[in-house]
Amino acid sequence: MGTALAPPVYTVAPFVAMLLAIAVCPLWVTHWWESNRNKGIVAVLLGLPILGLYLTEHPGALLAMAEEYVSFIILIAGLYVISGGILLRGDLEATPLTNTTFLAFGAVIASFIGTTGASMLLIRPLLQTNRERTRVKHTVIFFIFLVSNIGGMLTPLGDPPLFLGYLQGVPFVWTFRLWAPWLLMVGVLLLAYFVWDTTQYTRESIAAIRRDRTQLQPLRVRGVLNGLWLVGVILAVAFLHEPAREAAIIGLVILSLWQTPAEIRRANGFTYYPIVEVAVLFFGIFLTMIPALEILRLRGGELGVREPWQFFWVTGALSSFLDNAPTYLTFLALGQGLGLAREVVDVPHVVLTGIAVGAVAMGANTYIGNAPNFMVKSIAEETGVKMPSFFGYMLYSGLVLLPLFVLVTFLFF
């Protein structure tokens, strides 16, 4: 297959089927889809045709994608395992100010330990702090907005699509350019949450408020040495290249597993299921999306998406229902195929900004937009919080987030 000749359009079918499976199976065949083995079967079956095609026609594309897949999984696993060794526990007074501080802290650290790491670190102490209150659902929803999604916008460590961009050649420090939309969205959401939680706090019963004020426990942190290993991961990504980068991250993971007492991970509810799930699904995604990326690079101009605001909304809309990492790569390839100003990885800065902000921020629109969303929902429900249904959650995100995204469009795109 020549590099100047796009593959046939029908070769995109396995990629489309893979994304549809990720979006639909959790809703239609929930129990069957819970098994990582079943996910692996789907990934292998859909990936085999592409594997066979590219082994015979273009093996170099397979090798390049395999290298990116390995780097991606090692980083995600490293952040997940190391952050899982930090145990934060306590029960503070669940005032609106306390809860807003939790969310603000999570929105900041999400860019440095990943949205998954920040979500798993903070959701249990936040729920413990609010266990005496009866109105907690909105707090978990805003937690998903801020900590599980929008917070992770400032570094390639924050969210998977940004790291894939880094692997594609986006400079490590480029994502700091997103500070203005990050600050606007985080600031507006924190203010909206504080007002909302203040209203809900006044509706709590006197008995609930009294219990909350008397049943207090100071915050305690265990496994603090893992903070040093997380700094090591940041430095490895910023200053090393493959394979030294991956070797350093694996070494830091080994140190974390060796130095962290097992009871800390047990108390965190740590399991390897989520990272195995990511590895299995992304095996299928990385393999099947090869022809889609080639077609977009060579024929993307035919789709009519050219303006930064179009990239923001189309990338974001698909990231709401499909995985935001391949969506980011798909529209980056589209932008590269348009022949616009080649300012960063062959696209204008403002186009890449639209793609990046759309992929990260609009992952908050649904439970399936980003991996931590469902994890946070499940943990909250385990503690007795009645979370909204799939479409009920979308009602909240539509009322809160869509007007915010319209404002972002007018101000930045």
C-alpha positions as CSV (number, residue, x, y, z in Angstrom):
1,M,0.0,0.0,0.0
2,G,1.7,3.2,-1.1
3,T,1.9,6.1,1.3
4,A,0.3,8.4,-1.2
5,L,-2.7,6.2,-1.8
6,A,-5.5,6.1,0.8
7,P,-6.8,2.6,1.8
8,P,-10.3,1.7,0.7
9,V,-13.1,3.2,2.8
10,Y,-14.4,-0.2,3.8
11,T,-11.3,-0.8,5.8
12,V,-12.6,1.7,8.4
13,A,-15.5,-0.7,9.3
14,P,-13.6,-2.6,12.0
15,F,-12.7,0.8,13.7
16,V,-16.3,2.0,13.6
17,A,-17.5,-1.4,15.0
18,M,-14.9,-1.2,17.8
19,L,-16.0,2.3,18.8
20,L,-19.7,1.3,18.7
21,A,-19.0,-1.8,20.8
22,I,-17.4,0.5,23.5
23,A,-20.3,2.9,23.4
24,V,-23.2,0.4,23.2
25,C,-22.1,-2.8,24.9
26,P,-22.0,-1.3,28.5
27,L,-25.6,-0.3,28.0
28,W,-27.1,-3.3,26.1
29,V,-25.1,-6.3,27.4
30,T,-23.8,-4.9,30.7
31,H,-23.0,-8.2,32.4
32,W,-21.3,-9.8,29.4
33,W,-19.2,-6.7,28.7
34,E,-17.9,-6.6,32.3
35,S,-15.5,-9.5,31.5
36,N,-12.2,-8.3,30.1
37,R,-12.0,-11.6,28.3
38,N,-15.1,-10.8,26.3
39,K,-13.7,-7.4,25.5
40,G,-10.5,-9.0,24.4
41,I,-12.5,-11.4,22.1
42,V,-14.2,-8.4,20.4
43,A,-10.9,-6.5,20.1
44,V,-9.1,-9.5,18.5
45,L,-11.9,-10.4,16.1
46,L,-12.2,-6.8,14.8
47,G,-8.5,-6.3,14.7
48,L,-7.5,-9.5,12.8
49,P,-8.6,-8.2,9.3
50,I,-6.5,-5.0,9.7
51,L,-3.6,-7.0,11.1
52,G,-3.7,-9.3,8.1
53,L,-4.0,-6.4,5.6
54,Y,-1.1,-4.4,7.0
55,L,1.2,-7.4,7.6
56,T,1.1,-8.0,3.9
57,E,0.8,-4.4,2.5
58,H,2.3,-2.0,5.0
59,P,4.1,-3.6,8.0
60,G,5.9,-0.4,8.9
61,A,2.5,1.2,9.9
62,L,1.9,-1.7,12.2
63,L,5.3,-1.4,13.9
64,A,4.8,2.4,14.4
65,M,1.4,1.9,15.9
66,A,2.6,-0.9,18.2
67,E,5.3,1.4,19.6
68,E,2.7,4.1,20.4
69,Y,0.4,1.5,22.0
70,V,3.2,0.2,24.3
71,S,4.2,3.7,25.3
72,F,0.6,4.6,26.0
73,I,-0.2,1.6,28.1
74,I,3.0,1.9,30.1
75,L,2.2,5.5,31.0
76,I,-1.4,4.9,31.9
77,A,-0.6,1.8,34.0
78,G,2.3,3.6,35.7
79,L,0.1,6.5,36.8
80,Y,-2.7,4.2,37.9
81,V,-0.5,1.8,39.9
82,I,1.6,4.4,41.6
83,S,-1.3,6.7,42.5
84,G,-3.1,3.6,43.8
85,G,-0.4,3.4,46.5
86,I,-1.4,6.7,48.0
87,L,-4.2,6.4,50.7
88,L,-6.0,9.6,51.6
89,R,-8.6,9.1,54.4
90,G,-10.5,11.4,56.8
91,D,-13.9,12.9,57.5
92,L,-13.9,16.7,57.4
93,E,-16.9,19.0,58.0
94,A,-18.8,18.7,54.7
95,T,-19.4,22.4,54.2
96,P,-19.7,23.9,50.7
97,L,-16.3,25.4,51.1
98,T,-14.7,22.1,52.1
99,N,-16.3,20.3,49.1
100,T,-15.3,23.1,46.7
101,T,-11.7,22.9,48.0
102,F,-11.7,19.1,47.3
103,L,-12.9,19.7,43.7
104,A,-10.4,22.5,43.1
105,F,-7.5,20.4,44.4
106,G,-8.6,17.5,42.2
107,A,-8.9,19.8,39.2
108,V,-5.2,20.9,39.7
109,I,-3.6,17.5,40.4
110,A,-5.5,15.8,37.6
111,S,-3.1,17.3,35.1
112,F,-0.1,15.8,36.9
113,I,-1.2,12.3,38.0
114,G,-3.9,11.8,35.4
115,T,-7.7,12.1,35.7
116,T,-7.9,8.4,36.7
117,G,-5.3,8.7,39.4
118,A,-6.8,11.9,40.8
119,S,-10.3,10.4,40.7
120,M,-9.3,7.3,42.6
121,L,-7.3,9.2,45.1
122,L,-10.0,11.7,46.1
123,I,-13.4,10.2,45.5
124,R,-13.4,8.0,48.6
125,P,-12.3,10.7,51.1
126,L,-14.8,13.1,49.5
127,L,-17.6,10.6,50.0
128,Q,-16.4,9.9,53.5
129,T,-16.5,13.6,54.3
130,N,-20.1,13.8,53.0
131,R,-21.4,10.5,54.5
132,E,-23.5,12.4,57.0
133,R,-25.2,14.5,54.4
134,T,-28.2,13.3,52.4
135,R,-27.7,15.5,49.3
136,V,-24.5,14.3,47.7
137,K,-25.4,13.4,44.1
138,H,-24.6,16.8,42.7
139,T,-21.1,16.7,44.4
140,V,-20.3,13.5,42.6
141,I,-21.5,14.8,39.3
142,F,-19.3,18.0,39.6
143,F,-16.5,15.7,40.7
144,I,-16.8,13.9,37.3
145,F,-16.9,17.2,35.5
146,L,-13.8,18.7,37.1
147,V,-11.6,15.9,38.4
148,S,-12.3,13.1,36.0
149,N,-12.2,15.2,32.9
150,I,-11.7,19.0,32.6
151,G,-8.9,19.1,35.2
152,G,-6.6,16.9,33.2
153,M,-6.0,19.5,30.4
154,L,-2.6,21.0,31.2
155,T,-0.1,18.3,30.6
156,P,0.2,15.1,28.5
157,L,0.0,13.2,31.7
158,G,-3.5,14.5,32.4
159,D,-5.7,12.7,29.9
160,P,-5.0,9.9,27.4
161,P,-5.6,11.9,24.2
162,L,-3.0,14.5,25.2
163,F,-0.4,11.8,25.8
164,L,-1.2,10.3,22.4
165,G,-0.7,13.8,21.0
166,Y,2.7,13.9,22.7
167,L,3.6,10.6,21.1
168,Q,2.6,12.2,17.7
169,G,5.1,15.0,18.3
170,V,3.2,17.6,20.2
171,P,5.8,19.2,22.6
172,F,5.4,18.3,26.3
173,V,5.0,22.0,27.3
174,W,2.5,22.8,24.5
175,T,-0.5,21.8,26.6
176,F,0.3,24.6,29.0
177,R,-1.1,26.9,26.2
178,L,-4.6,25.5,27.3
179,W,-4.4,27.3,30.6
180,A,-6.9,29.9,29.6
181,P,-9.8,27.6,28.7
182,W,-8.9,25.4,31.6
183,L,-9.0,28.3,34.0
184,L,-12.3,29.6,32.6
185,M,-14.1,26.2,32.8
186,V,-12.7,25.2,36.2
187,G,-13.4,28.6,37.6
188,V,-17.0,28.7,36.3
189,L,-17.7,25.2,37.4
190,L,-16.3,25.7,40.9
191,L,-18.4,28.8,41.4
192,A,-21.5,27.1,40.1
193,Y,-20.9,24.1,42.4
194,F,-20.3,26.4,45.4
195,V,-23.7,28.1,44.8
196,W,-25.4,24.8,44.2
197,D,-23.9,23.1,47.2
198,T,-24.7,26.1,49.5
199,T,-28.3,25.8,48.4
200,Q,-28.4,22.0,49.1
201,Y,-26.6,22.5,52.4
202,T,-29.3,24.7,53.7
203,R,-31.8,22.0,53.0
204,E,-30.1,19.4,55.1
205,S,-31.8,18.4,58.3
206,I,-30.5,19.7,61.6
207,A,-29.7,16.2,62.7
208,A,-27.5,15.6,59.6
209,I,-25.6,18.8,60.2
210,R,-25.1,18.0,63.8
211,R,-23.7,14.5,62.9
212,D,-21.5,16.0,60.3
213,R,-20.0,18.5,62.8
214,T,-19.4,15.9,65.5
215,Q,-18.2,12.9,63.5
216,L,-14.9,14.3,62.3
217,Q,-11.6,12.7,61.5
218,P,-8.5,14.6,60.4
219,L,-7.1,13.9,56.9
220,R,-4.3,11.3,56.9
221,V,-2.1,10.3,54.0
222,R,-0.2,7.0,53.7
223,G,2.1,5.9,51.0
224,V,3.5,9.4,50.5
225,L,6.7,8.0,49.0
226,N,4.6,7.3,45.9
227,G,4.4,11.1,45.4
228,L,8.1,11.0,44.7
229,W,7.6,8.2,42.1
230,L,4.9,10.3,40.4
231,V,7.3,13.1,40.1
232,G,9.7,10.7,38.5
233,V,7.1,9.7,35.9
234,I,6.5,13.4,35.1
235,L,10.3,13.9,34.6
236,A,10.6,10.8,32.5
237,V,7.9,11.9,30.1
238,A,9.2,15.4,29.9
239,F,12.9,14.7,29.4
240,L,13.3,11.1,28.1
241,H,12.5,9.4,24.9
242,E,11.6,5.8,24.1
243,P,12.7,3.3,25.2
244,A,14.4,5.0,28.1
245,R,11.1,6.7,29.1
246,E,9.2,3.5,29.3
247,A,12.0,1.7,31.1
248,A,12.1,4.5,33.7
249,I,8.3,4.3,34.3
250,I,8.4,0.5,34.7
251,G,11.3,0.9,37.2
252,L,9.2,3.5,39.2
253,V,6.2,1.1,39.2
254,I,8.4,-1.7,40.5
255,L,9.6,0.6,43.3
256,S,6.0,1.6,44.1
257,L,4.9,-2.1,44.4
258,W,8.0,-3.0,46.4
259,Q,7.9,-0.1,48.9
260,T,4.1,0.3,49.4
261,P,2.4,-1.9,52.1
262,A,-0.2,-4.2,50.5
263,E,-2.9,-3.0,53.0
264,I,-2.8,0.5,51.5
265,R,-3.8,-0.8,48.1
266,R,-6.5,-3.0,49.7
267,A,-7.9,0.0,51.5
268,N,-8.0,1.9,48.2
269,G,-10.0,-0.9,46.6
270,F,-7.1,-1.2,44.2
271,T,-7.4,-3.9,41.5
272,Y,-5.8,-4.4,38.1
273,Y,-9.1,-4.8,36.4
274,P,-9.4,-1.2,35.1
275,I,-5.9,-1.1,33.6
276,V,-6.4,-4.6,32.0
277,E,-9.6,-3.2,30.5
278,V,-7.8,-0.2,29.1
279,A,-5.0,-2.4,27.6
280,V,-7.5,-4.8,26.0
281,L,-9.8,-2.1,24.5
282,F,-6.9,0.0,23.2
283,F,-5.3,-3.0,21.6
284,G,-8.4,-3.2,19.4
285,I,-8.6,0.6,19.0
286,F,-5.0,1.2,18.0
287,L,-5.0,-1.7,15.5
288,T,-8.3,-0.9,13.8
289,M,-7.8,2.9,13.6
290,I,-4.7,2.6,11.3
291,P,-6.6,2.9,8.0
292,A,-9.0,5.5,9.4
293,L,-6.0,7.7,10.3
294,E,-4.5,7.2,6.8
295,I,-7.7,8.1,5.0
296,L,-8.2,11.2,7.1
297,R,-4.7,12.4,6.5
298,L,-5.0,12.0,2.7
299,R,-8.7,12.8,2.1
300,G,-9.8,14.7,5.3
301,G,-10.4,17.9,3.3
302,E,-13.5,16.3,1.8
303,L,-15.4,16.3,5.1
304,G,-15.8,20.1,5.3
305,V,-14.4,20.5,8.8
306,R,-11.9,23.3,8.6
307,E,-12.5,25.9,11.3
308,P,-11.2,25.7,14.9
309,W,-14.8,25.8,16.3
310,Q,-15.8,22.9,14.1
311,F,-12.9,20.8,15.3
312,F,-13.8,21.7,18.9
313,W,-17.4,20.6,18.6
314,V,-17.1,17.6,16.4
315,T,-14.2,16.2,18.4
316,G,-16.0,16.9,21.6
317,A,-19.3,15.5,20.4
318,L,-17.7,12.2,19.4
319,S,-15.6,12.2,22.6
320,S,-18.9,12.3,24.6
321,F,-19.9,8.9,23.3
322,L,-16.8,7.3,22.0
323,D,-13.4,7.0,23.5
324,N,-11.7,10.5,23.5
325,A,-8.2,9.2,22.8
326,P,-8.8,7.7,19.3
327,T,-11.2,10.6,18.6
328,Y,-8.3,13.0,19.3
329,L,-6.0,11.1,16.9
330,T,-8.7,10.9,14.3
331,F,-9.3,14.7,14.1
332,L,-5.6,15.4,14.4
333,A,-5.1,13.3,11.3
334,L,-8.0,15.2,9.7
335,G,-6.4,18.5,10.5
336,Q,-3.0,17.3,9.1
337,G,-4.7,16.4,5.8
338,L,-6.1,19.9,5.2
339,G,-2.8,21.6,4.3
340,L,-3.3,24.5,6.8
341,A,-0.5,26.3,8.5
342,R,2.0,23.8,9.9
343,E,2.6,25.4,13.3
344,V,2.6,22.3,15.5
345,V,2.5,18.6,14.2
346,D,1.4,20.0,10.8
347,V,-1.7,21.9,12.1
348,P,-2.3,25.5,13.3
349,H,-2.1,26.0,17.1
350,V,-5.8,27.1,17.3
351,V,-6.9,23.9,15.5
352,L,-4.9,21.7,17.8
353,T,-6.4,23.7,20.7
354,G,-9.9,23.0,19.5
355,I,-9.2,19.3,19.2
356,A,-7.5,19.0,22.6
357,V,-10.0,21.0,24.5
358,G,-12.9,19.3,22.8
359,A,-11.6,15.8,23.5
360,V,-10.7,16.4,27.2
361,A,-13.6,18.6,28.3
362,M,-16.5,17.0,26.5
363,G,-15.6,13.6,27.8
364,A,-17.6,14.8,30.8
365,N,-20.8,14.9,28.8
366,T,-21.7,11.2,29.5
367,Y,-20.7,8.4,31.7
368,I,-18.9,6.7,28.8
369,G,-17.0,9.8,27.7
370,N,-13.9,9.0,29.8
371,A,-12.8,5.9,31.8
372,P,-12.9,7.5,35.3
373,N,-16.5,8.5,34.9
374,F,-18.1,5.1,35.3
375,M,-15.5,4.2,38.0
376,V,-16.5,7.2,40.1
377,K,-20.2,6.4,39.6
378,S,-19.7,2.8,40.7
379,I,-17.8,3.8,43.9
380,A,-20.4,6.4,44.8
381,E,-23.2,3.9,44.4
382,E,-21.3,1.4,46.5
383,T,-21.4,3.9,49.4
384,G,-25.2,4.5,49.0
385,V,-25.3,7.6,46.7
386,K,-28.2,7.3,44.3
387,M,-26.6,8.4,41.0
388,P,-28.7,9.5,38.0
389,S,-29.2,7.1,35.0
390,F,-27.2,7.4,31.8
391,F,-29.7,9.9,30.3
392,G,-30.3,11.5,33.7
393,Y,-26.6,12.3,34.0
394,M,-26.8,13.8,30.4
395,L,-29.5,16.1,31.6
396,Y,-27.1,17.5,34.3
397,S,-24.2,17.8,31.8
398,G,-26.5,19.4,29.2
399,L,-27.7,22.1,31.6
400,V,-24.3,22.8,33.1
401,L,-21.7,22.0,30.5
402,L,-23.2,22.9,27.2
403,P,-23.7,26.6,27.9
404,L,-20.1,26.6,29.2
405,F,-18.9,25.1,26.0
406,V,-20.8,27.7,24.0
407,L,-19.0,30.4,26.0
408,V,-15.6,28.7,25.3
409,T,-16.4,28.7,21.6
410,F,-17.1,32.4,21.5
411,L,-14.0,33.3,23.6
412,F,-11.4,31.0,22.1
413,F,-12.5,29.6,18.7
